[in-house]
Amino acid sequence: MLSTAVTPPPSTLADAVDRTIAPSAAEVDRTGAFPRADVEALAGAGALGLLSATDVGGSGGSLADVAETVERVARADASAAMVLLMHYSAVSVIEAHGPDDVRRSVAAGEHLSTLAFSERGSRSHFWAPGSTAAETGGRIRLDAAKSWVTSAGEADSYVWSSLPVSAEGPMTLWLVPAGTPGVDVAGEFDGFGLRGNASRPMAADGALLEASARLGDDGAGLDIALATALPTFLVGNAAVSLGLMEALVAEAAGHLTSTRLEHLGQTLAEQPTSRLVFAALRTRVDVTRAFLADTLAALGGGREDATLRVLQVKTVSAEAAADVADGVMRLCGGAAFRKELGIERRFRDALAARVMAPTTESLHDFVGRATLGLPLFGSA
């Protein structure tokens, strides 16, 4: 669905952010429109192929590169950053198990993908799909009711979860091309925050795929997701939260240093109470950055605590972002309540990570299970 650019594409990520994403962020939020121009700009800057291997023309980037990229985009617009992050999460699966033609298209910036995991029946428990896949006449029939699919109706493909066809295991993954008959957007999205990410429900009603659309072995989908998509999503989601926090404290610093109490002849920054509050917020951001850096170091160095850090990093960052957003709103007072500073938009965007699957509560349960010697998934 990516179109040919009619203007010279940006040559760098900074160009895409400064020339396209940042200037359109407020309008994307106001209208709730999918940021198609932002995606085109990111494609022109080579960002869509960041995780693609060099042998298919991509950048061969790492999770650290993902974190740096989505943080930079999130500072300007978290909606665009979330679209990009869900693309990377899907591409991590496609790179490991997808066909070469799709991999090359992604690497060339011609293909946007996303995950289609969450379902109405299992809510935020993405590891428990209720949708089915059945063999019929040599093809695979999909029936599903997906609840939250970022870039729904906008992506070129969907990494789709279902119950296995016949094997043991909790789920199987499929690469579902856009426009597959029987696969449709099943509702609209008018969200409190992240308003431009087109996170809409989708349905499959007797949609037919070739058997070759399967990503990995039948029944192995959860293991594949845990090894590829989940680390990418959790680390990248933490980086989105960090980008939002950096933007919020930058707005707060600008407000404190430029706003004066004329009767005292001082700026707000010269007030001790304001400085103390700002310092605490700045420190919370820096602590979050250090935790994300440690998570990436654990993954890069193969440390024993790498899995634990991955399970912790989203909730650490999500809760910090919500707290920092609330703190900046309080610190900047009525000025922050108005839309022109961009603080209230980022306040709304920052709250999404708490309830985005896997939620803070689910991740806390995973961390408890992992550290107490219990199975990660279970009924107890």
PEPE-V762843 format. One record per residue. RES is the residue in one letter. NEAR is the number of other ideal C-beta (glycine too) atoms within 12 Angstrom. D_CENTER is the distance of its C-alpha to the mean C-alpha in Angstrom with 2 decimals. Layout:
res = [RES/RES]
near = [NEAR/NEAR]
d_center = [D_CENTER/D_CENTER]
This chain:
res = [M/L/S/T/A/V/T/P/P/P/S/T/L/A/D/A/V/D/R/T/I/A/P/S/A/A/E/V/D/R/T/G/A/F/P/R/A/D/V/E/A/L/A/G/A/G/A/L/G/L/L/S/A/T/D/V/G/G/S/G/G/S/L/A/D/V/A/E/T/V/E/R/V/A/R/A/D/A/S/A/A/M/V/L/L/M/H/Y/S/A/V/S/V/I/E/A/H/G/P/D/D/V/R/R/S/V/A/A/G/E/H/L/S/T/L/A/F/S/E/R/G/S/R/S/H/F/W/A/P/G/S/T/A/A/E/T/G/G/R/I/R/L/D/A/A/K/S/W/V/T/S/A/G/E/A/D/S/Y/V/W/S/S/L/P/V/S/A/E/G/P/M/T/L/W/L/V/P/A/G/T/P/G/V/D/V/A/G/E/F/D/G/F/G/L/R/G/N/A/S/R/P/M/A/A/D/G/A/L/L/E/A/S/A/R/L/G/D/D/G/A/G/L/D/I/A/L/A/T/A/L/P/T/F/L/V/G/N/A/A/V/S/L/G/L/M/E/A/L/V/A/E/A/A/G/H/L/T/S/T/R/L/E/H/L/G/Q/T/L/A/E/Q/P/T/S/R/L/V/F/A/A/L/R/T/R/V/D/V/T/R/A/F/L/A/D/T/L/A/A/L/G/G/G/R/E/D/A/T/L/R/V/L/Q/V/K/T/V/S/A/E/A/A/A/D/V/A/D/G/V/M/R/L/C/G/G/A/A/F/R/K/E/L/G/I/E/R/R/F/R/D/A/L/A/A/R/V/M/A/P/T/T/E/S/L/H/D/F/V/G/R/A/T/L/G/L/P/L/F/G/S/A]
near = [25/31/18/12/21/9/14/14/27/27/15/19/37/22/22/39/34/22/25/36/43/32/20/29/37/26/22/36/31/16/17/22/26/35/42/30/32/46/48/34/40/43/36/32/33/30/47/47/38/39/44/37/24/16/13/26/22/30/28/17/29/23/39/26/28/41/45/31/41/48/39/36/48/47/36/42/47/54/49/50/53/47/48/56/50/47/50/51/42/50/48/42/47/50/39/27/31/37/22/18/20/34/34/23/30/43/32/23/35/30/37/43/47/49/50/51/46/39/35/22/18/27/24/24/27/40/32/27/39/26/41/29/38/25/21/17/11/11/23/36/29/43/26/41/28/44/30/36/46/50/44/36/31/36/46/34/42/49/50/50/47/43/33/28/30/17/21/16/25/30/43/41/50/48/45/45/31/29/17/31/17/22/36/26/25/24/20/17/31/17/27/19/34/43/32/41/45/39/40/30/26/42/29/37/20/21/35/26/37/20/22/17/34/36/42/31/20/28/24/27/44/33/28/37/39/30/22/32/49/35/36/45/45/50/47/52/52/47/46/54/52/46/47/51/47/37/39/47/38/27/35/42/29/24/30/34/20/15/26/16/15/9/6/11/8/17/20/27/25/17/19/12/16/28/21/16/28/34/21/23/35/27/20/32/38/20/22/42/31/21/32/43/26/25/38/33/22/26/30/19/14/11/16/11/20/24/25/27/36/39/34/33/48/46/36/38/47/41/31/40/48/33/30/43/42/28/32/44/32/24/37/38/21/14/24/30/18/17/18/14/30/36/38/30/40/45/36/30/43/45/29/39/45/32/28/45/39/39/26/32/21/31/36/21/25/32/27/21/21/24/17/14/9/15/14/27/23/16/9/10]
d_center = [19.78/19.34/22.58/24.97/24.57/27.70/27.44/27.25/23.67/22.36/23.31/20.82/17.35/19.31/21.17/18.18/16.85/20.39/21.93/19.40/16.12/17.79/20.82/19.08/16.57/19.18/20.26/16.87/16.64/20.28/20.30/16.93/17.21/14.60/14.40/16.26/18.08/15.05/13.90/17.58/17.78/14.95/16.76/19.98/18.88/18.04/14.34/13.51/15.96/14.84/14.49/17.39/20.66/23.46/25.77/23.96/23.65/20.26/19.67/19.46/16.87/15.83/13.01/14.63/14.26/10.52/10.45/13.07/11.65/8.28/10.50/13.08/11.25/9.94/13.63/14.58/12.10/8.84/8.77/9.11/6.61/3.77/6.25/6.68/3.84/4.69/7.97/8.26/7.75/10.38/12.40/12.90/14.74/16.45/17.72/19.29/20.75/20.46/23.34/24.27/24.46/20.81/19.92/22.23/20.86/17.30/19.00/20.98/18.14/19.53/16.97/13.46/12.06/9.54/9.90/12.58/13.18/13.65/17.22/19.71/22.03/19.91/17.45/14.79/16.80/14.78/17.43/20.19/20.07/23.04/22.79/25.52/26.38/30.10/32.28/34.58/36.91/35.13/31.76/28.90/28.55/25.22/25.34/22.32/20.89/17.09/15.89/12.25/11.07/8.55/10.86/13.71/16.90/15.40/14.13/16.91/16.15/14.48/14.28/16.16/17.49/21.05/24.00/25.99/28.76/31.44/30.35/29.83/26.34/23.61/21.74/21.64/19.00/19.78/18.76/19.49/20.30/19.79/23.14/24.21/27.01/26.36/22.55/21.81/19.55/21.15/20.44/19.00/16.31/17.73/15.45/16.36/13.30/10.35/13.24/12.50/9.56/12.29/10.99/14.46/16.54/18.01/21.27/23.20/26.95/28.92/26.66/28.25/26.73/28.60/28.66/27.31/23.88/23.35/20.93/22.98/25.71/26.22/25.20/23.20/19.74/18.75/20.02/18.16/14.80/15.64/16.71/14.00/10.71/10.63/11.39/8.87/5.99/8.15/9.20/6.21/5.13/8.85/9.01/7.19/9.75/12.32/12.09/12.69/15.49/17.06/17.26/18.75/21.34/22.23/22.97/24.94/26.90/27.81/28.98/31.00/32.72/33.55/34.69/38.28/40.46/43.46/45.96/45.12/44.58/41.33/37.61/35.22/34.24/37.86/37.70/37.43/35.44/32.74/32.62/32.33/29.41/27.62/28.38/26.88/23.59/23.61/24.37/21.52/19.08/21.02/21.12/17.35/17.26/20.01/18.30/15.25/17.96/19.91/17.14/16.83/20.64/20.98/18.97/20.79/24.10/23.87/24.77/25.74/23.28/20.21/19.06/19.77/17.86/14.67/15.26/16.00/13.52/10.73/13.60/15.54/13.01/12.07/15.80/16.71/14.57/16.19/19.52/19.38/18.48/21.39/23.57/23.13/23.93/27.03/28.02/27.97/29.53/30.31/29.08/25.49/25.96/26.61/23.96/25.31/23.97/20.33/20.27/20.16/17.17/15.19/16.82/15.47/11.87/12.20/13.38/10.45/8.96/12.50/12.62/9.31/10.51/11.71/13.07/14.89/18.07/17.08/15.96/19.22/21.10/19.73/20.74/24.06/24.69/23.92/26.20/28.91/29.36/28.15/26.28/22.51/22.77/25.90/27.66/29.17]
